[in-house]
């Protein structure tokens, strides 16, 4: 799922700031937690970024389960573009969406590395929780880039995936044939 709505210390330039949930974001997470009580969730995992951790803590309290930070599912790092305008990293992100996963954020990761780390983290969780439902709290950019690429037959356009809304849930299953959607992309 995508983290809840957050505010940031720097808003006009690119940053790796983890942000903090807004009041609306805390409400979004609480509503989702209440809605998911019937889902029999076994565990909540979060990106190490503060907005995801806050989202996961609210969910874990609502669901009565443990929350664990999971490296690998955090948003893409902007590297040397920290402090630059958004257009500079947007150009590279759009290259990734168009299929140029060799493109690299200066001083940070390539699209291939981003997809690989996210896939590795999700595979790790699936091995720990075979047959169980879990929540993994991640971020909009990494979700939109990676999930359509790893989900078999997703039907989601790779170059223009729909935006995942705050607290939007992408429902996935995995088996010997790979990852696949078990519900439509959230709107």
N, C-alpha and C positions, 0 to 999 in steps of 0.2 A: 504494500500500500504506500501511497504518498503521505508524507508528513503533513501536519495541520498548518494552517496559515501562520506565518511568522513575520517579525519585524527585524531589521538589521541595523547595525551601527553605521554602515556605509551603504547608501542607497543609490548613489549616482554613478558608482564605478564598480567594476568587477572585483569580487572578493571571495575568499574562502571562509568568510564569517559564517559561523553555524547558526546565527540568529537565535531568537527566543520567541516562543509562541505569543501571539496576541490574545486578547480576551476572546475574540471570535475563534481563534485556533484552539484554545482550551475547550471551548464549547463544542467545536467540531469533533474533537477527540472524545469528549465525554458522550456525545450523542452516538458516535460510532461504537464506543465500548458498550453502551446500553443495548444497541441494536444487535451486537454480536454475542451477547450472553448465551443465546441458544445454540451457538455454533460449536460448542465444545472445543474451544481453542486450548491447546496444551502448553503453549509458550509464546512469548513475544520477544522478537529480536529487533534491534534498532541499529541504524547507522550510528557511528560515533559522533556525528554532528549534533549539536545541542538541541536543535528544533526537533530532530527525530527522537532523541532520548526523551525529551519532555512529552512528546506524543505517545511514545511507548510506555512511559510511566503511568500516564493517565489510563491507557488501555489496560495495562496489567492490573491496576487497582480495580477497574471496573469488572475485569474478567476473573480476578482472583488467581492469577498465574504469575510466574516469575518472568522478569524482563532481563535480557542479556544484550550487551553491546556486541555487534558483529562487524568487524572490519571487512571491507570488501563491498558493502552495499551503500557506501557514502556517495554523495554527488561527485561529479567529475571535478578534479582540481584545476584551477586556472593557472597555476604556476607563475611564470613571469608576467602574465597579463594582469596580476593583482594591481589594482589602482587604475587600470585602463578603462576606457569606455566599453560598454557592453557589446558594441558592434564587432570588436576585434575577436572576442571569444565566440560570438554568434556565428561568424564566418566559418570557423573551424567546426563548430557543432553541426552546422548545416552541411559541411563536407562529409562528416560522419554519417548523417542521415541519408545523404546521397550515395553512400556506399564506399566512400574513401576513408576506410578505417585506418589507413596508414598515416593519415594526418595526425599531428600531435599538437597539443597545447604546449607552447614554448615552456620548457622547464618542467613539464608534467607528462601525463600519459597520452598514448595514442588511443584511437577508437578501439583497436584490437585489444589493447591492454585493459581498457575499461570493460568491454564485453567479457573478457576472460575473467577478470576479478569478480564481476557480478555473478557470472555463471558458476564459478568455483564456490562462492559463498552460498548460493542457493543450493547447489549440489550437496555441500556440507550439511546444511540444515535438513535437507531431505533424507540424508543418511541417518541423522540422529533421531528423526521423528517419522520413521516409516509408518504409514497408515494413520498419522495424526494430523490435525489441522494446526497450523501455526500462522502467526502474523509476522511479516518482515517489514519494518518501517524504513522506507528509503526516500528517494527524492525524484521530482518530476523529470529532470533531464536524463538521468541514468535509466530510469524506468522506461521512458519513451524510446530511448535508443536501444536498450538491450532486450527487453522482454519480447518485442516482435521478432527479434533475430534468433532468440533461443526457443520460442514456442513453435512447435511443429504445426505447419498449416494454419498459422494464426489468421491469415487473411487481412491483417492490419498492414496498411501501406508503410513500408520501411522509410520512405523519404518524407512522408507527411503523417506520422502517427498522431492520433488525437491527443490533445493535452490531457494528462491525468489530473483531475481536480484535487484540491486539498482534501485529504482523508479519502480519496478515491481508492477503491480496492480492486486490484487485478487478481482474479481467482485463477490459480494455476494448479495443475496436477502433474505428477511425473511418474513414469514407469520405465520399463526397459526400452521403450520406443522414444523416450525423451519427454520434454516439457510440452504441455498443451493447455490452452484456455479451457476452463470448466464453466465459464460464464462470459458474457459479452464484455467488451472494453467499457469501462465506466464513462459516463458523460457528465 
